[in-house]
Amino acid sequence: MKQYLVEPEYIQINDVSALVIRSNRRKTATVTVKDGQVSIAVPQELSNERIVQVLTDKASWLSDKLALHQQVQPTTSKKFVSGEAFSYLGRNYRLKINVGIFSGIKLINGRLVMSCATGDRFPHIIRNSLRNWYQEMAVKKLNEKAKRYALQIGVEPKSINIKDFKARWGSCSIEGDIDFHWKIMMAPNRVVDYVVIHELCHLLEHNHSSKFWKHVERILPDYVEQKKWLKVNNNKTSL
């Protein structure tokens, strides 16, 4: 099964937090901005000092790109400040932002803790850190759940992938590749189970026939309740 993001590496310069993507195939460094996330793809052994220099040289361009992203960002009630609550598997955890050398989100003693040189003065840094953390958790938890439920259902997916969908929680290709939206990690644990079981059952029936729903019900008898939660609480999984 494929994984999406494990042990991410970041470098922070002033108000910019960049995800470092290393590859033996690369000869040069390339900086991109997508959904407010700055990424820099670099050769495997490129030093952090050189990465910092590349990002510094692109500072003006990065500032313009991030400002544009902020302008088109969907309206959200979240402020991304210390004390604010974020849901993970249906439970709310308070955010704690320390001022210091950048470190990504970690769940420590019931809090979502991170360090950032600029504190919470730049919400997009906090938002992207939370997004990365949810993606990491999605890799871990959804792979675990898919493995467990695949045995119960009697199927074997070709791959499990984490993606960013606009209007769905998951998909299953005819070839057996299953994709999940990382935002499902904000839903209750039982709802996450339903989404995983739903997509795995498509390996038996690639449709939504009565036969398909009987497969789902065999593993999750209260699936209708979980399905309803997703329909009613879609806005609770925004970030």
FENGI-V698349 format. One line per field, one symbol per residue. ss: DSSP state (2 for helix, 1 for strand, 0 for the rest). A space follows every 50 residues. Layout:
ss=???
This chain:
ss=00000000111110011111111000000111110011111110000222 22222220222222222222220000000000001111001111111110 00111111001111110000002222222222222222222222222222 22200000111110000001110000111112222200222222222222 200000000222222222200022222222220222200
